[in-house]
Structure formats: structure tokens, C-alpha cells
Amino acid sequence: MRRGSKPKVSDDEFVAWIRAYWAAHRHGPTVREVAGGLELASTSPAHARLTRLQREGRVTWEPYLARTLRAIW
């Protein structure tokens, strides 16, 4: 691991964070909140991971609607 770099967040940790956010707030997080909550450098890696998790059927959201991100239980 490079000096100063953060450990990678696993897919399970990513989905668990979304579930925890839902439990605490009763609505989905924004991509910016996901990036901040998981200490990612920007929203780009968060969006890329969310897109992949959606293709895998682990998360879902309504396109063009805010705060609809949710983990598939």
C-alpha cells in the first residue's frame, strides 16, 4: 500500500454503509454522502462502484430522483 493511501472498501462494507445510512435517516444517501462516509477521494469512484453494484443486483435507485439509493436486502 502506498504511503498515505487508505485501505480499499469491500463491496460488503459499501452495501453495509448504505444500509446503516438508511436505518439512521430513512432515506437514501447522495453519491457525495457515500463518498464522504466511506472516505473516498471523490464522487467518481463512489459512482463507479454504485453502478457496478447495481449491475450485480446489490443496490438499486430510481434514475433522476434524489435519495432513492437503497441496498437490496
PyRosetta script that sets phi, psi and omega in degrees:
from pyrosetta import init, pose_from_sequence

init()
pose = pose_from_sequence("MRRGSKPKVSDDEFVAWIRAYWAAHRHGPTVREVAGGLELASTSPAHARLTRLQREGRVTWEPYLARTLRAIW")
pose.set_psi(1, 136.0)
pose.set_omega(1, 178.6)
pose.set_phi(2, -67.6)
pose.set_psi(2, 149.6)
pose.set_omega(2, 177.2)
pose.set_phi(3, -62.5)
pose.set_psi(3, 132.5)
pose.set_omega(3, 179.0)
pose.set_phi(4, 86.2)
pose.set_psi(4, -8.9)
pose.set_omega(4, 179.2)
pose.set_phi(5, -85.4)
pose.set_psi(5, 153.9)
pose.set_omega(5, -178.0)
pose.set_phi(6, -94.7)
pose.set_psi(6, 151.8)
pose.set_omega(6, 175.6)
pose.set_phi(7, -64.5)
pose.set_psi(7, 149.5)
pose.set_omega(7, -180.0)
pose.set_phi(8, -68.7)
pose.set_psi(8, 147.3)
pose.set_omega(8, 177.0)
pose.set_phi(9, -93.6)
pose.set_psi(9, 127.2)
pose.set_omega(9, -179.8)
pose.set_phi(10, -73.5)
pose.set_psi(10, 162.9)
pose.set_omega(10, 177.3)
pose.set_phi(11, -60.9)
pose.set_psi(11, -39.5)
pose.set_omega(11, 179.4)
pose.set_phi(12, -63.5)
pose.set_psi(12, -41.4)
pose.set_omega(12, 177.4)
pose.set_phi(13, -65.2)
pose.set_psi(13, -38.7)
pose.set_omega(13, 179.5)
pose.set_phi(14, -60.8)
pose.set_psi(14, -49.9)
pose.set_omega(14, -179.2)
pose.set_phi(15, -67.3)
pose.set_psi(15, -39.4)
pose.set_omega(15, 178.9)
pose.set_phi(16, -62.6)
pose.set_psi(16, -37.8)
pose.set_omega(16, 178.3)
pose.set_phi(17, -63.9)
pose.set_psi(17, -41.7)
pose.set_omega(17, 178.8)
pose.set_phi(18, -63.6)
pose.set_psi(18, -42.6)
pose.set_omega(18, 177.6)
pose.set_phi(19, -61.1)
pose.set_psi(19, -44.0)
pose.set_omega(19, 179.9)
pose.set_phi(20, -63.8)
pose.set_psi(20, -39.4)
pose.set_omega(20, 178.2)
pose.set_phi(21, -62.1)
pose.set_psi(21, -45.4)
pose.set_omega(21, 178.0)
pose.set_phi(22, -58.6)
pose.set_psi(22, -45.4)
pose.set_omega(22, -178.1)
pose.set_phi(23, -61.5)
pose.set_psi(23, -36.4)
pose.set_omega(23, -177.6)
pose.set_phi(24, -81.8)
pose.set_psi(24, -33.0)
pose.set_omega(24, -170.7)
pose.set_phi(25, -115.9)
pose.set_psi(25, -14.6)
pose.set_omega(25, -179.3)
pose.set_phi(26, 62.1)
pose.set_psi(26, 23.6)
pose.set_omega(26, 169.8)
pose.set_phi(27, -155.4)
pose.set_psi(27, 164.5)
pose.set_omega(27, -177.0)
pose.set_phi(28, -76.5)
pose.set_psi(28, 155.0)
pose.set_omega(28, 176.5)
pose.set_phi(29, -80.0)
pose.set_psi(29, 159.8)
pose.set_omega(29, 170.9)
pose.set_phi(30, -81.5)
pose.set_psi(30, 165.2)
pose.set_omega(30, 177.1)
pose.set_phi(31, -61.3)
pose.set_psi(31, -37.8)
pose.set_omega(31, 178.4)
pose.set_phi(32, -63.5)
pose.set_psi(32, -39.2)
pose.set_omega(32, 177.6)
pose.set_phi(33, -67.9)
pose.set_psi(33, -37.5)
pose.set_omega(33, 175.9)
pose.set_phi(34, -61.2)
pose.set_psi(34, -49.0)
pose.set_omega(34, -179.6)
pose.set_phi(35, -59.8)
pose.set_psi(35, -44.6)
pose.set_omega(35, 179.8)
pose.set_phi(36, -68.1)
pose.set_psi(36, -42.8)
pose.set_omega(36, -178.5)
pose.set_phi(37, -65.7)
pose.set_psi(37, -30.4)
pose.set_omega(37, 179.4)
pose.set_phi(38, -100.5)
pose.set_psi(38, 8.8)
pose.set_omega(38, 177.6)
pose.set_phi(39, 55.9)
pose.set_psi(39, 43.2)
pose.set_omega(39, 175.1)
pose.set_phi(40, -85.9)
pose.set_psi(40, 154.7)
pose.set_omega(40, -173.7)
pose.set_phi(41, -67.2)
pose.set_psi(41, -31.1)
pose.set_omega(41, -179.1)
pose.set_phi(42, -157.6)
pose.set_psi(42, -179.1)
pose.set_omega(42, 179.0)
pose.set_phi(43, -77.5)
pose.set_psi(43, -18.8)
pose.set_omega(43, -177.0)
pose.set_phi(44, -60.9)
pose.set_psi(44, -50.1)
pose.set_omega(44, 178.4)
pose.set_phi(45, -66.3)
pose.set_psi(45, -31.3)
pose.set_omega(45, 177.3)
pose.set_phi(46, -64.9)
pose.set_psi(46, -46.1)
pose.set_omega(46, -179.7)
pose.set_phi(47, -64.9)
pose.set_psi(47, -41.6)
pose.set_omega(47, 179.2)
pose.set_phi(48, -62.0)
pose.set_psi(48, -43.4)
pose.set_omega(48, 179.7)
pose.set_phi(49, -66.9)
pose.set_psi(49, -42.2)
pose.set_omega(49, 178.7)
pose.set_phi(50, -61.1)
pose.set_psi(50, -40.8)
pose.set_omega(50, 178.7)
pose.set_phi(51, -62.2)
pose.set_psi(51, -43.2)
pose.set_omega(51, 178.8)
pose.set_phi(52, -65.6)
pose.set_psi(52, -44.0)
pose.set_omega(52, 178.9)
pose.set_phi(53, -64.2)
pose.set_psi(53, -32.0)
pose.set_omega(53, 176.2)
pose.set_phi(54, -67.1)
pose.set_psi(54, -44.2)
pose.set_omega(54, 178.0)
pose.set_phi(55, -60.4)
pose.set_psi(55, -34.1)
pose.set_omega(55, 179.6)
pose.set_phi(56, -80.1)
pose.set_psi(56, -7.8)
pose.set_omega(56, 179.4)
pose.set_phi(57, 81.6)
pose.set_psi(57, 19.9)
pose.set_omega(57, -178.3)
pose.set_phi(58, -95.4)
pose.set_psi(58, -21.7)
pose.set_omega(58, 175.1)
pose.set_phi(59, -138.0)
pose.set_psi(59, 162.9)
pose.set_omega(59, 177.1)
pose.set_phi(60, -146.9)
pose.set_psi(60, 159.0)
pose.set_omega(60, 172.8)
pose.set_phi(61, -160.3)
pose.set_psi(61, 161.0)
pose.set_omega(61, 177.0)
pose.set_phi(62, -92.4)
pose.set_psi(62, 121.0)
pose.set_omega(62, 179.8)
pose.set_phi(63, -57.9)
pose.set_psi(63, 139.3)
pose.set_omega(63, 175.8)
pose.set_phi(64, 69.1)
pose.set_psi(64, 8.2)
pose.set_omega(64, 175.5)
pose.set_phi(65, -115.3)
pose.set_psi(65, 133.6)
pose.set_omega(65, -177.0)
pose.set_phi(66, -74.5)
pose.set_psi(66, 146.0)
pose.set_omega(66, 171.2)
pose.set_phi(67, 57.8)
pose.set_psi(67, 37.6)
pose.set_omega(67, 177.6)
pose.set_phi(68, -105.1)
pose.set_psi(68, 2.7)
pose.set_omega(68, 179.4)
pose.set_phi(69, -64.2)
pose.set_psi(69, 132.0)
pose.set_omega(69, 175.0)
pose.set_phi(70, -151.2)
pose.set_psi(70, 150.5)
pose.set_omega(70, 176.1)
pose.set_phi(71, -80.4)
pose.set_psi(71, 144.0)
pose.set_omega(71, 175.2)
pose.set_phi(72, -82.5)
pose.set_psi(72, 121.0)
pose.set_omega(72, -176.0)
pose.set_phi(73, -78.4)
pose.dump_pdb("model.pdb")
